[in-house]
Amino acid sequence: MTKTKFRTLLIDDKKTHIRTDRVCRTFEEGIEALTGEGPWNTLYLDFDLDDKGSPPRNGMSILEFLNNNPEYIPDEIIPISASSSYNSLLSEKIRLIMKKKVY
């Protein structure tokens, strides 16, 4: 019997204290990991990705991508912003997205 590895992804521009299999610091890296290196069991997601693109992209942009591409939704998405307000925004969107999860 083959055991499937539990895989974790962190998309955050600064945090280093969360142990994961893969760390992505930008929106682009995060999308590449979600689409090319998945599936992921758990995604740790920060709101602020310090992305200077036009328009600037953040954790909500990652969630919008997942909303439009439900085949890449991980089993669990955990908001990790230092701001409780941003965590609330992320959590609200996560609840809606998880309803679209493809199993």
Backbone as numpy.savetxt, mean C-alpha at the origin, in Angstrom:
# Nx Ny Nz CAx CAy CAz Cx Cy Cz
3.61 -31.11 0.68 2.78 -29.93 0.68 3.67 -28.68 0.68
3.41 -27.76 -0.24 4.18 -26.53 -0.35 3.57 -25.46 0.53
4.41 -24.82 1.32 3.95 -23.76 2.20 4.14 -22.42 1.49
3.09 -21.61 1.42 3.16 -20.30 0.80 3.75 -19.31 1.79
4.71 -18.51 1.31 5.36 -17.52 2.16 4.44 -16.32 2.37
4.37 -15.86 3.59 3.64 -14.65 3.94 4.50 -13.47 3.51
3.97 -12.59 2.65 4.77 -11.50 2.09 4.22 -10.14 2.50
5.12 -9.26 2.91 4.73 -7.93 3.36 5.44 -6.85 2.56
4.71 -5.76 2.32 5.21 -4.63 1.55 4.98 -3.35 2.34
6.00 -2.49 2.38 5.91 -1.18 3.01 6.04 -0.13 1.92
5.07 0.78 1.82 5.18 1.93 0.93 5.16 3.16 1.82
6.33 3.75 1.99 6.53 4.88 2.91 7.85 5.55 2.55
7.87 6.86 2.56 9.09 7.56 2.16 10.16 7.60 3.24
9.83 7.31 4.50 10.83 7.48 5.56 10.94 6.35 6.58
9.84 5.74 6.96 9.88 4.79 8.08 10.84 3.62 7.82
11.55 3.25 8.88 12.51 2.14 8.77 12.30 1.09 9.85
11.42 1.33 10.80 11.26 0.42 11.94 10.29 -0.73 11.68
9.65 -0.76 10.53 8.72 -1.84 10.22 9.44 -2.86 9.34
9.52 -4.08 9.82 10.21 -5.15 9.07 9.27 -5.73 8.02
9.69 -5.63 6.78 8.89 -6.16 5.67 9.81 -6.83 4.66
9.20 -7.54 3.73 9.96 -8.18 2.66 10.46 -7.17 1.63
9.70 -6.09 1.45 10.05 -5.10 0.43 9.67 -3.73 0.93
10.55 -2.74 0.69 10.30 -1.35 1.06 10.30 -0.51 -0.22
9.27 0.28 -0.40 9.17 1.20 -1.53 9.05 2.61 -0.98
9.83 3.53 -1.54 9.86 4.91 -1.01 9.04 5.90 -1.84
8.63 5.51 -3.04 7.88 6.43 -3.90 6.63 5.75 -4.45
5.75 6.55 -5.00 4.55 6.04 -5.65 4.93 5.04 -6.75
5.89 5.43 -7.60 6.29 4.58 -8.72 6.82 3.22 -8.24
7.69 3.24 -7.25 8.22 1.98 -6.71 7.10 1.12 -6.14
6.16 1.76 -5.46 5.04 1.03 -4.87 4.19 0.35 -5.92
3.88 1.07 -6.98 3.06 0.49 -8.06 3.81 -0.65 -8.73
5.11 -0.47 -8.95 5.91 -1.54 -9.56 5.91 -2.80 -8.69
6.03 -2.63 -7.38 6.02 -3.78 -6.47 4.65 -4.45 -6.44
3.60 -3.65 -6.41 2.24 -4.21 -6.37 1.93 -5.00 -7.64
2.35 -4.48 -8.78 1.98 -5.11 -10.05 2.97 -6.17 -10.51
4.23 -6.03 -10.13 5.24 -6.93 -10.66 5.83 -7.93 -9.69
5.61 -7.71 -8.39 6.24 -8.58 -7.40 5.23 -9.27 -6.48
3.96 -9.05 -6.71 2.93 -9.63 -5.86 2.68 -11.08 -6.18
1.73 -11.70 -5.53 0.77 -11.07 -4.62 1.38 -10.81 -3.24
0.78 -9.83 -2.55 1.21 -9.43 -1.21 0.13 -9.79 -0.21
0.55 -10.24 0.96 -0.41 -10.52 2.03 -0.78 -9.24 2.77
0.25 -8.46 3.12 0.01 -7.24 3.89 0.74 -6.07 3.26
0.04 -4.94 3.16 0.61 -3.68 2.70 0.54 -2.70 3.85
1.69 -2.18 4.26 1.77 -1.08 5.23 1.89 0.18 4.40
0.96 1.12 4.58 0.87 2.28 3.70 0.84 3.58 4.48
1.75 4.48 4.13 1.78 5.82 4.71 1.01 6.76 3.79
0.51 7.85 4.35 -0.18 8.85 3.55 0.83 9.68 2.75
1.83 10.21 3.43 2.80 11.11 2.80 3.93 10.29 2.18
4.03 10.36 0.86 5.12 9.66 0.18 6.18 10.64 -0.31
6.04 11.92 0.02 7.00 12.95 -0.35 7.25 12.94 -1.85
6.20 12.68 -2.62 6.29 12.61 -4.07 6.07 14.01 -4.63
7.04 14.51 -5.36 6.97 15.86 -5.91 6.41 15.89 -7.32
5.81 14.77 -7.76 5.26 14.71 -9.11 4.13 15.71 -9.30
3.65 15.78 -10.51 2.55 16.69 -10.81 1.41 15.88 -11.39
0.29 15.71 -10.70 0.07 16.18 -9.34 0.82 15.30 -8.34
1.08 15.84 -7.14 1.76 15.04 -6.11 0.97 13.78 -5.80
1.67 12.67 -5.60 0.99 11.41 -5.30 1.34 10.96 -3.89
0.34 10.38 -3.24 0.50 9.97 -1.85 -0.17 8.61 -1.64
-0.36 8.24 -0.39 -1.00 6.96 -0.09 -2.39 6.84 -0.68
-3.12 7.93 -0.75 -4.45 7.90 -1.36 -4.34 7.58 -2.85
-3.27 8.02 -3.49 -3.04 7.71 -4.91 -2.81 6.21 -5.09
-2.08 5.60 -4.16 -1.87 4.14 -4.19 -3.23 3.44 -4.05
-4.04 3.91 -3.12 -5.36 3.31 -2.91 -6.26 3.50 -4.13
-6.16 4.63 -4.78 -6.95 4.86 -5.99 -6.53 3.89 -7.10
-5.22 3.64 -7.21 -4.73 2.65 -8.16 -5.34 1.28 -7.84
-5.30 0.89 -6.57 -5.85 -0.41 -6.18 -7.36 -0.48 -6.42
-8.05 0.62 -6.19 -9.48 0.68 -6.44 -9.78 0.40 -7.92
-8.95 0.92 -8.79 -9.13 0.75 -10.23 -8.54 -0.56 -10.76
-7.72 -1.22 -9.95 -7.06 -2.47 -10.34 -7.16 -3.48 -9.20
-8.37 -3.96 -8.91 -8.59 -4.79 -7.73 -7.81 -6.10 -7.72
-7.30 -6.53 -8.85 -6.52 -7.78 -8.88 -5.21 -7.66 -8.09
-4.80 -6.43 -7.77 -3.55 -6.21 -7.03 -3.77 -5.90 -5.54
-5.01 -5.91 -5.10 -5.30 -5.59 -3.69 -4.73 -6.69 -2.79
-3.85 -6.31 -1.83 -3.33 -7.30 -0.87 -4.43 -7.82 0.05
-4.13 -8.86 0.79 -5.11 -9.42 1.74 -5.45 -8.43 2.85
-4.49 -7.59 3.20 -4.68 -6.63 4.30 -3.89 -5.37 3.97
-4.49 -4.22 4.25 -3.81 -2.93 4.08 -3.88 -2.22 5.43
-2.71 -1.84 5.94 -2.62 -1.21 7.26 -2.09 0.21 7.10
-2.88 1.22 7.46 -2.40 2.60 7.40 -1.40 2.87 8.52
-0.32 3.56 8.20 0.73 3.79 9.20 1.17 5.25 9.28
0.29 6.17 8.96 0.64 7.58 9.03 0.82 8.01 10.49
1.72 8.95 10.72 1.90 9.50 12.06 0.70 10.38 12.45
-0.08 10.78 11.46 -1.25 11.63 11.69 -2.51 10.79 11.81
-3.22 10.94 12.91 -4.46 10.19 13.08 -5.51 10.61 12.04
-5.48 11.88 11.63 -6.41 12.35 10.60 -6.16 11.65 9.28
-4.89 11.53 8.90 -4.56 10.84 7.64 -4.85 9.35 7.75
-4.61 8.75 8.91 -4.95 7.34 9.10 -6.44 7.12 8.93
-7.24 8.04 9.42 -8.70 7.93 9.26 -9.10 8.01 7.80
-8.49 8.94 7.05 -8.78 9.05 5.62 -8.41 7.76 4.88
-7.21 7.26 5.17 -6.76 6.02 4.53 -7.68 4.86 4.90
-8.02 4.74 6.18 -8.86 3.64 6.65 -10.22 3.62 5.98
-10.79 4.81 5.78 -12.08 4.93 5.12 -12.01 4.37 3.70
-10.99 4.78 2.98 -10.80 4.32 1.59 -10.47 2.82 1.56
-9.68 2.36 2.50 -9.31 0.94 2.56 -10.56 0.08 2.72
-11.47 0.49 3.60 -12.70 -0.28 3.81 -13.47 -0.47 2.50
-13.54 0.58 1.70 -14.25 0.50 0.42 -13.51 -0.39 -0.58
-12.21 -0.26 -0.61 -11.40 -1.03 -1.56 -11.44 -2.52 -1.24
-11.39 -2.88 0.02 -11.34 -4.30 0.39 -12.60 -5.04 -0.06
-13.68 -4.33 -0.29 -14.90 -4.95 -0.80 -14.71 -5.42 -2.24
-13.70 -4.86 -2.94 -13.44 -5.21 -4.33 -12.37 -6.30 -4.47
-11.80 -6.73 -3.35 -10.71 -7.71 -3.38 -11.09 -8.94 -4.19
-10.19 -9.31 -5.11 -10.37 -10.51 -5.93 -9.68 -11.67 -5.24
-10.43 -12.74 -4.94 -9.84 -13.89 -4.27 -9.64 -15.03 -5.22
